[in-house]
Amino acid sequence: ELRKKYGNPVVVMNLVKRKEKRRHESLLHDQFLKAINYLNQFLPPSEHIAYLSFDVARCNKASTVSSNVLTKLEEIGFKAVQAHGWFQ
């Protein structure tokens, strides 16, 4: 189990598209969020699964040289590591 191995919080990152002209991936996005919410209802608040949604395609379209996808993912990863307290 992830909690035993890594501790809390368990962070789930959804990289599926959120918005698109024809709903394909966004259907998965919605169901994934529902699944996380369903699981969280059985967990105490201190053990809730942290859910992050990041639309890579959208970020890539909006990116500039100073703000690209990898930079954003690095920021998110850094915050997750800080939340766990690893390497501190």
C-alpha positions as a Markdown table, in Angstrom:
| # | Residue | x | y | z |
|---|---|---|---|---|
| 1 | Glu | 0.0 | 0.0 | 0.0 |
| 2 | Leu | 1.3 | 3.5 | -0.9 |
| 3 | Arg | 0.6 | 4.9 | 2.6 |
| 4 | Lys | 2.8 | 2.2 | 4.3 |
| 5 | Lys | 5.6 | 2.7 | 1.9 |
| 6 | Tyr | 5.6 | 6.5 | 1.4 |
| 7 | Gly | 3.3 | 8.0 | 4.1 |
| 8 | Asn | 0.8 | 10.7 | 3.8 |
| 9 | Pro | -0.3 | 12.6 | 1.8 |
| 10 | Val | -0.8 | 10.4 | -1.2 |
| 11 | Val | -0.7 | 12.7 | -4.2 |
| 12 | Val | -2.4 | 11.7 | -7.4 |
| 13 | Met | -1.7 | 13.8 | -10.5 |
| 14 | Asn | -4.1 | 13.6 | -13.4 |
| 15 | Leu | -2.4 | 14.5 | -16.7 |
| 16 | Val | -5.5 | 14.0 | -18.9 |
| 17 | Lys | -6.9 | 16.9 | -21.0 |
| 18 | Arg | -9.7 | 18.8 | -19.2 |
| 19 | Lys | -11.1 | 20.7 | -22.1 |
| 20 | Glu | -11.4 | 19.7 | -25.7 |
| 21 | Lys | -13.8 | 20.2 | -28.6 |
| 22 | Arg | -14.9 | 16.6 | -28.7 |
| 23 | Arg | -15.0 | 15.0 | -25.3 |
| 24 | His | -12.7 | 12.0 | -25.2 |
| 25 | Glu | -10.0 | 12.4 | -22.7 |
| 26 | Ser | -12.0 | 14.9 | -20.6 |
| 27 | Leu | -14.5 | 12.1 | -19.9 |
| 28 | Leu | -11.7 | 10.2 | -18.3 |
| 29 | His | -10.7 | 13.3 | -16.4 |
| 30 | Asp | -14.2 | 13.6 | -14.8 |
| 31 | Gln | -14.4 | 9.9 | -13.9 |
| 32 | Phe | -11.0 | 9.9 | -12.4 |
| 33 | Leu | -11.9 | 12.9 | -10.2 |
| 34 | Lys | -15.1 | 11.1 | -9.1 |
| 35 | Ala | -13.1 | 8.0 | -8.2 |
| 36 | Ile | -10.7 | 10.0 | -6.0 |
| 37 | Asn | -13.7 | 11.7 | -4.3 |
| 38 | Tyr | -15.3 | 8.3 | -3.8 |
| 39 | Leu | -12.2 | 6.9 | -2.1 |
| 40 | Asn | -11.7 | 10.0 | 0.1 |
| 41 | Gln | -15.2 | 9.6 | 1.6 |
| 42 | Phe | -13.9 | 6.5 | 3.4 |
| 43 | Leu | -10.7 | 8.1 | 4.7 |
| 44 | Pro | -10.2 | 10.4 | 7.6 |
| 45 | Pro | -9.5 | 14.0 | 6.4 |
| 46 | Ser | -5.8 | 13.7 | 7.5 |
| 47 | Glu | -5.4 | 10.8 | 5.1 |
| 48 | His | -7.3 | 12.1 | 2.1 |
| 49 | Ile | -5.8 | 11.6 | -1.3 |
| 50 | Ala | -4.5 | 14.9 | -2.7 |
| 51 | Tyr | -5.7 | 15.3 | -6.3 |
| 52 | Leu | -4.0 | 17.5 | -8.8 |
| 53 | Ser | -5.1 | 18.1 | -12.3 |
| 54 | Phe | -2.6 | 19.3 | -14.9 |
| 55 | Asp | -3.5 | 19.6 | -18.6 |
| 56 | Val | -0.2 | 19.2 | -20.3 |
| 57 | Ala | -1.5 | 20.1 | -23.8 |
| 58 | Arg | -3.1 | 23.3 | -22.6 |
| 59 | Cys | 0.0 | 24.4 | -20.7 |
| 60 | Asn | 2.1 | 23.6 | -23.7 |
| 61 | Lys | -0.1 | 25.8 | -25.9 |
| 62 | Ala | 0.1 | 28.7 | -23.4 |
| 63 | Ser | 3.8 | 28.3 | -22.7 |
| 64 | Thr | 6.4 | 30.9 | -23.2 |
| 65 | Val | 10.1 | 30.4 | -23.0 |
| 66 | Ser | 10.2 | 31.2 | -19.3 |
| 67 | Ser | 7.1 | 29.2 | -18.5 |
| 68 | Asn | 7.1 | 25.7 | -20.1 |
| 69 | Val | 5.5 | 22.4 | -19.1 |
| 70 | Leu | 8.6 | 21.0 | -17.5 |
| 71 | Thr | 9.0 | 24.1 | -15.3 |
| 72 | Lys | 5.4 | 23.8 | -14.1 |
| 73 | Leu | 5.8 | 20.1 | -13.4 |
| 74 | Glu | 9.0 | 20.8 | -11.5 |
| 75 | Glu | 7.2 | 23.3 | -9.3 |
| 76 | Ile | 4.4 | 20.8 | -8.7 |
| 77 | Gly | 6.9 | 18.0 | -7.9 |
| 78 | Phe | 8.8 | 20.3 | -5.5 |
| 79 | Lys | 5.6 | 21.1 | -3.6 |
| 80 | Ala | 4.8 | 17.4 | -3.3 |
| 81 | Val | 8.2 | 16.6 | -1.9 |
| 82 | Gln | 7.9 | 19.5 | 0.6 |
| 83 | Ala | 4.5 | 18.2 | 1.7 |
| 84 | His | 6.1 | 14.8 | 2.4 |
| 85 | Gly | 9.0 | 16.3 | 4.2 |
| 86 | Trp | 11.5 | 14.2 | 2.2 |
| 87 | Phe | 15.1 | 15.4 | 1.9 |
| 88 | Gln | 14.7 | 17.9 | 4.7 |
